[in-house]
């Protein structure tokens, strides 16, 4: 699926906020982990194909390492996260 297709579909699904992911394990060809919120605990179980997890890891790393634009300073990102 393209990012555009995913963004269109995201309007109709619930939002789940997570502070992080943990309890990573590889079971039957899937990466499994738990999204959690500090103070509230587990929020969602994620099961991702190994291929999909690898691609998502590369894309997330690219976005995280991308220098902020003029409109996206590091402080803006910190404010948005909290």
N, C-alpha and C positions, 0 to 999 in steps of 0.2 A: 504494500500500500504506500501511496505517496504521503508526504507530510500534509499536503493540501487536503487529501481525502480524510486523513485522520483528524485534522482540525475541524472539518465540516461535521464529522460524526461526534466530535467531543462535546458539542453543544447539548446533546441529549443523554449524556451519561453522567453519573454522580462524580463529584470531585472528592478525592481522598488525599488529604495533606499528610506528608510524612517528613519527619526530620532526618531520617536516614533509613538505610536498609541493613539488615543483619541476618544472622543465622543462615549464612550461605551454605548450600550443599548441592552436590551434583547427584541426581538420582534418575536412573532410567533415561539417560539422554536429555535431561532437562536440568536447568539451573533453578533451584528453588531458594527463595529468601522471604523475609518478612519485613514489611514496611512498618516503621514504628514512629510514635510521637513521644518525645521526652516528657515524662510525667504521666502520660496516659497509657503507654504500652503499645502492644501490637494493634495495627489497624487493618492490614491486608496481607494475605498470602499471595505471593507471586510465583508463577510457574512459567518459565520462559525456555523455549528451545535453545540448545547450546549455540546453534548458528545465529539465532536471533539475539541472544545475549551478547555474543561476540561483536556483532554489528552494532548493537546499541551501545556497548562499551566504547567502541571506537568513535561513534558519533558524539556521545556524551563528553568524551575526553577532548574532542575537537572544539566543542562549544565551550567547555570550561577553560580551555587554554587560549581561546580567542581573545585578543585584546579588546577591552571595552571601547565602545564608540563614544563620541562626545556626549551623547545623551545617556549612556549607560556607564556611569562611574562605579567603582567598587562600592562606594557608600550606598548608591542607589540599589545595588544588588543586595547588600546587607539589610537595608530597610525593607525591601520586597520580601525577603526571606522570613522576616519576623513581623 
